[in-house]
Amino acid sequence: MELRDLAFIIDAHTEKTKKGKPQVRKCDNKTPYYIHPLWCATMLLQETSVPEEIKFQGSQALLYHDVLEDTEAGLPEWLSEEVKFLISKMTFSSSEDEWKNLWEKNKEVRLLKLYDKVSNILDGVWMKPYRKEQHLEHLERLCKDVEANYGGLNIVKLAKTLF
């Protein structure tokens, strides 16, 4: 993660948001939205048991994962094709689309989605109870999948405290 990446993400999520997309997190309507992808990326970088190539490419994919969905910025030219591929595979049209189709994606994409989902649940005070339960069921299934593929990562331990 370089300063140009941070500058790009901050600008994209503050100056180039799509109409109707928030610039702040729903949990408090104050926290800048870009905190979410930063949290996801830095959490992956702190894992000690994830292979280095997944850490590097995955952290970039997590940093940029909401740019296409939520902003008009597009992806910067300096991202590798591998990172762009991961971002494209992390993008779904809705939660329901993700809940149904995530399981067809490779295990690296499912790993990255666990970071995204944990962050969303941590900020999920705004969710209605029924909707939160749906998200928690998805999180539990995703957590089991990641644990089976990668072992007891820190993100798995954190996720288990949420359901």
N, C-alpha and C positions, 0 to 999 in steps of 0.2 A: 504494500500500500504506500503510495507516494503522495506528496502534497498536491500534485495535480489531480489525483483521484479524489481527494477530499474536497478540493476547491470545486471540482466538477459536480460532485454529488450535492454539495451545499447549494450551489447555484441552480442546479436542475430542480431541486425540491423547494426552493424559495422563489426563484424568478421565472421558472418555466413550467409550472404545474399546469396540467390540463384543467379546463374549466370544470368546476365541480369537485375537483380533487383537493383534499386539504393540504395545507402547508404545515399543519401541526398534528400531533397524535390525538386521537379521539379520547384517550384516557383522561386528559386534563385540558384539552384545547389550548395548551400553552407550549408544550415540549415540541421543538422543531421536528418535522417528520424525518429529516435526514438522520436523526439519532437512531432510528430503527435499523436502517441498513448498516450503519457504523457499528452498532451493538452486535448484529449478526456476524459481520466480518471479523470483528476483534475477538469474539467468543471462539470462532473457529481457529484463529491464529494462536490462541492459548492452549489448544488441545495438544497433549504430548504424544498421543497414540495414533494420530492421523498421519498417513504418509505425506511427505513434504510437497509433492506435486499436487495433491488434493488440497492441502492447506493453502498454497499460493493461488492456484487457479480458483479454488472454491471461495476464498476470501474476496477475490475480485468479483466473482459472480454474485456473491451475497451483497457486496457493496453496490453493485449496479442493478440488482434484480428487480427493482420497482421503477426504474427509469422509463422503460417502454410502456408500462401500464399507466403510470401516473403523471408523466411529464411529456413535454414537447421536445425535449432535448435530444433524443436519439442517443446512440452509444458512441463514445469517442473512437477515433480511428486507431488509437494505440492499443486497444484491447486485442488480445490474441483471438484467433478463430475458435480455439477450445473454450475460452471464457464466454464468447458470444454464443456458442452452442449451449453451454450450461445455462446461460440466462434464458435462451429461447425455450429450453426444456422445463425451466422453472415457472414459466408464464402460463397461466390458465385464465379462462374467461370469467370464472366464478369459483366460489368455494365448492359448489356442487361438482363442477367440472374437475377440480383438483381431487376431491374425495373419490371420484369414480376412476380417474385416469392416471393418477400419480403412480400407481402400481405397475404400469407399463414402462415407466422410465427406469433408467439405470440406477444402481445403488448409490452412486455419487450424488445424483440429483435428489434422491430421497434423503440422503444425509444432509444436504444443504437445506432442504425444506424443513427439516427438524429445527434448525436454528431459527428460521423464519416463523414457524408456528409457535415455538416457545416464546419468542419475543411478543408475538401477537396475543397470546394468552396472558402473559404477564401484564400487558396493557389492556386486557379485555374487560375492565370494569364497566364499560359502556354496553356490553353484549346483553341481550335479553337472555333469561335463564335457559330457555329451550335451545336457542342458537349456541350459547356457550357450551351446553352439553354436547351438541353435535361436534363442535370444534374439539372438545376434550376427548371424545371417542376417536376422532381422527388422529389426534395427538398421541393417544395411547397406542393405536395400531402402528403409527409411524415410529414411535419410540421402540417398540418391540422389533420392528424390521431393522432399524439402525443398530440396535444392540446385537441382533443376530449376525449382522454383517461386519460390525466394527468393535464390538465389545462394550465394556462399561465406560464409555466416554463421559466427560464432565457434563456435556449437554444431555446425555441420557439420564444421568443422576438428577440433574435439575428438572428435566421433564417429568420424571416420576413423582416429584413432589407436587405436581400440579393436577394430577388426576387421582 
